[in-house]
Amino acid sequence: MGIITFTCPKCGTTRHITPNTGFACTGCKTKYSIGPNGEIRNARAPKK
């Protein structure tokens, strides 16, 4: 599988990611880890 489009459910920022990876949202800085099918495995809010 190649690149998928991910939309952050918190702030609506979309970005292209590769599945099975982790990244931080550029908009609200929430850290996501993404499963092999593009599902959200884990979401961590940024430390205030």
Backbone as a ProteinNet text record, in pm:
[ID]
protein_1_A
[PRIMARY]
MGIITFTCPKCGTTRHITPNTGFACTGCKTKYSIGPNGEIRNARAPKK
[TERTIARY]
85	0	88.1	41.4	126.6	93.9	53.8	27.2	-123.4	-162.7	-304	-319.8	-440	-468.9	-531.4	-474.5	-523.3	-578.8	-699.8	-758.2	-763.3	-704	-704.6	-846.3	-900.1	-1037.2	-1051.5	-940.6	-949.5	-950	-858.7	-846.2	-873.3	-890.4	-927.5	-812.1	-688.4	-573.6	-559	-543.3	-520.5	-374.6	-321.7	-186.3	-172.5	-71.5	-47.3	53.1	17.7	105.7	119.6	220.7	230.5	172.7	99.1	42.3	151	110	200.2	310.1	273.6	372.3	315.3	397	351	393.3	314.9	348.9	275	316.1	246.8	173.6	48.7	-30.8	31.8	38.8	99.8	10.5	-121.6	-212.7	-220.3	-263.9	-288.6	-182.9	-83.4	30.9	-3.8	-122.8	-157.1	-70.6	-19.7	62.8	-25	-15.7	-92.8	-1.4	-46.7	19	-85.5	-46.2	-137.8	-109.8	-215	-200.6	-180.1	-162.9	-133	-246.2	-368.8	-480.6	-521.9	-441.9	-473.2	-559.9	-587.7	-671	-586.7	-653.4	-583.1	-567.6	-445.6	-420.8	-413.4	-359.8	-331.4	-327.8	-382.8	-375.1	-338.3	-234.6	-190.3	-195.1	-265.7	-274.4	-139.1	-106.9	20.9	23.6	139.8	153.2	135.8	55.2	32	142.2
-119.8	0	124.2	226.5	344.2	453.8	567.6	685.1	695	728.2	753.3	895.5	948.1	1081	1065.6	1134.3	1127.1	1262.6	1263.4	1386.9	1379.3	1477	1480.3	1505.4	1415.9	1436.1	1555.1	1600.7	1711.2	1847.1	1866.9	2001.6	2005.4	1889.2	1886.6	1901	1903.9	1912.6	1781.6	1790.9	1669.3	1662.9	1542.6	1524.3	1384.9	1367.5	1237.4	1163.3	1040.6	960.3	822.1	749.9	609.2	528.8	421.9	339.8	278.2	235.1	168.2	261	382.9	480.2	565.5	652.2	745.7	885	983.2	1120.8	1214.2	1339.3	1440.8	1532.8	1562.9	1652	1790.6	1849.2	1981.1	2090.2	2063.9	2166.4	2171.4	2060.2	2063	1986.8	1932.1	1864	1732.7	1679.2	1548.7	1442.5	1349.1	1242.6	1122.7	1075	959.3	843.9	723.9	609.1	537.3	506.2	460.5	314	235.9	94.1	69.8	-56.7	-90.4	-59.8	-47	-14.9	130.8	210.6	352	384.2	283.9	310.9	375.4	453.1	516.3	413.9	379.3	285.6	358.3	478.1	547.9	697	777.1	922.1	979.8	1059.7	1119.8	1270.2	1332.5	1478.3	1537.1	1654.3	1718.1	1759.5	1760.8	1805.1	1955.6	1999.4	2143.7	2207.4
0	0	0	-66.3	-80.3	18.2	-35	47.3	69	191.5	217.1	268.3	254.3	306.3	443.3	538.9	676.1	715.2	771.1	821.6	972.8	1037.6	1182.9	1232.2	1317.7	1365.9	1460.4	1517.9	1612.5	1544.8	1447.6	1390.6	1241.2	1177.9	1037.2	939.7	987.8	898	821.5	689.8	612.1	571.8	568.6	518.9	462.2	379.6	318.2	404.2	438.6	522.9	462.7	506.1	470.5	585	555.3	662.2	749.5	867.9	960.7	1010	1042.7	1086.4	1197.5	1251.4	1352.2	1311.4	1346.1	1311.3	1404.6	1404.9	1483.6	1387.5	1420.6	1336.8	1333.8	1215.8	1202.3	1259.1	1264.5	1314	1465.3	1527.3	1671.4	1749.7	1680.8	1742.9	1812.7	1785	1840.6	1773.9	1852.3	1795.6	1764.4	1640.4	1597.9	1564.4	1591.4	1530.5	1446	1323.9	1220.7	1189.8	1179.5	1149.3	1000.7	961.9	822.7	725.7	774.6	686	695.8	762	774.1	893.7	978	1094.9	1204.3	1288.1	1399	1510.7	1543.6	1651.9	1784.3	1781.7	1905.4	1876	1966.2	1951.9	2087.5	2090	2214.9	2203.1	2296.5	2295.3	2333.5	2280.9	2315	2461.1	2517.7	2656.5	2663.5	2758.5	2770	2852.2
[MASK]
++++++++++++++++++++++++++++++++++++++++++++++++

